[in-house]
Amino acid sequence: MAIEPWFFAGGRGEHAVDADGWTLRSADGRPGAHEEHTVAVTEDGPVVLTLA
């Protein structure tokens, strides 16, 4: 499972998707940031595969 929060400066968090169907941008052109963490779900419980 990938947990991928996006943070946008200002506005109300509206975003736009580029024509490639993948790239996100803030709708008002303000800066944004993306972070990703990957978690494996196992029989023994979750295992965080990426650590900050």
N, C-alpha and C positions, 0 to 999 in steps of 0.2 A: 504494500500500500504506500502511495506517495502522498505526503501532506505538503501542499504547496501554497502557503499564504502569499497574498499580494498586498502591498501597502502603497497607497497613493497620497501624495501631499495635497492638502486642501480639498475642496469640493465635497461631494457626498459619496465618493467611491465609484462614480459612474466610470465605465470603461468602454473602449471600442476594440473590436477585433479586426485586424488587418485582413486584406483579401486572401492571404495564405491560409486563413482559418485557424491559425495557431498563435500569432503574435498579438499580445494584449498591450494596449496603451491607455493612459488616462484620457478620458473624453475631453478634458480641458487643456491637455498638453503639459500639465505639471509633472514633476518627477515622480517616479514610482520605483519600487524595489520588489524583488522576488526572492524567496528563500524556499529551499526544498529539503525535506527530510524523508528518508525511506524507512519503513517499518515492516519487518517480516512478522506475519501472524503464524505462530507455531503451536503445536499441541501443548507446549509448556508455557505458553503466553507470548506476549509481544517481545520482539528483539529489535532495538533501534540499530539500523545499519549505518546511519550517518549521524555523527555527533558534531554539535557546534562547538 
